Amino acid sequence: MATYFVKNRPSQVQEACTNKFEACQANAMSKASGWVFTGETSGRIYLDMQGRYIPTDDVFHRILSQWQLRHVNTAATEPSFPRFLDLGTGDGSLLMHLHQKFTWPYDRMLGISAVDERSMGNSTLSVPDTSYLTGNIDELHVLISEACTNNANPEEGIGKFDLIWSSHTFYHLVDPIGAVCTTCNLLDLGGIAILRNVPTSLTGINSNEFQEYMTDSGLLVCISPMPDSPGNDMVLLQHPLSEHSHSQLAITPPIKYTGEIRESGSYRFVGLTMDTSQLKSRASKKLPSSNNDVSLSAIKFFQVIFREKSLRLHQIDSDEPNYIQISNQQTSSAVTCSVL
């Protein structure tokens, strides 16, 4: 079993994680407006400041199709859908959307939310209790262990997921980097994680160095600044599916807690430091650096996981420089991007 560096949190850091979660619970009980994300159905993954993006439904469809193709020749008892984890699921809108659009079974999905928001959604439908977990994602390593205890199918590899998604959640955590590392350890062979709104630099960690460590650990990694969420990164991960891959990755980065709690507006983050002397710098395995070319790095990642030399992207039709504020009803066209 992997050792999580979050188990070495100083008492003041652990206290900050607990206090923020309890404040969230209190806001929900008092119906006070707060920072709890209520969920989403479909959207866009923006790749550059020119407005190029991939619809999230396209991403889910391609990942689902590839997973099913890999398993088409396996035994009939093999599940026909990947295991999906939604971190910060809110009212479960995404889980319901995937269930309705792709017939994704609820018993292959799990959503985690700080507060049970299911009664606050607009739909008369609801995610079943067996696919919904209320808890503190800053304690993700503990939550998954608790969820696994109650899973009825231990032979399927409890605690491993084929696709992990998060949006509008990690920048609300006190220890977002700890949650990223835990997420890495939850990926099954070939598993993919798409984590949006990760405030890497605000914790004191250099995104390039963090990417280098995770690449050296055996993951396919891209960390790119988000054009639609300034100051936050999109962390893209894949546990490679090959004969040389190990089913259990040990993501235990040389990161230490400084004991400092940093503040940015209403947000609070732990201070971290990383021992870069342990980096192996295996450059041949890396994707292009996000600091050199944000769009190339993110686009290249999706090209690799989709196994396409030319990636069909969408392009917002607008002369507005701040395209992120444009309504989702804005018309768009499709473009093709080739990266060799």
Sequence and secondary structure as in RCSB ss.txt:
>XXXX:A:sequence
MATYFVKNRPSQVQEACTNKFEACQANAMSKASGWVFTGETSGRIYLDMQGRYIPTDDVFHRILSQWQLRHVNTA
ATEPSFPRFLDLGTGDGSLLMHLHQKFTWPYDRMLGISAVDERSMGNSTLSVPDTSYLTGNIDELHVLISEACTN
NANPEEGIGKFDLIWSSHTFYHLVDPIGAVCTTCNLLDLGGIAILRNVPTSLTGINSNEFQEYMTDSGLLVCISP
MPDSPGNDMVLLQHPLSEHSHSQLAITPPIKYTGEIRESGSYRFVGLTMDTSQLKSRASKKLPSSNNDVSLSAIK
FFQVIFREKSLRLHQIDSDEPNYIQISNQQTSSAVTCSVL
>XXXX:A:secstr
    GGGG  HHHHHHHHHHHHHHHHHHHTT   S     S  EEE STT EEEEHHHHHHHHHHHHHHHTTTS 
TTS SS  EEEET TTTHHHHHHHHHH   GGGEEEEESS  GGGSSSS    GGGEEES GGGHHHHHHHHHHT
 S GGGTTT EEEEEE S GGG S HHHHHHHHHHTEEEEEEEEEEEE TGGGT  HHHHHHHHHHTT EEEEEE
 TTSTT EEEEEE   STT  SS     SEEEEEEEEEETTEEEEEEEE GGG    GGG    TTT HHHHHHH
HHHHHHT SEEEEEEE    S GGGS TTS EEEEEEE  
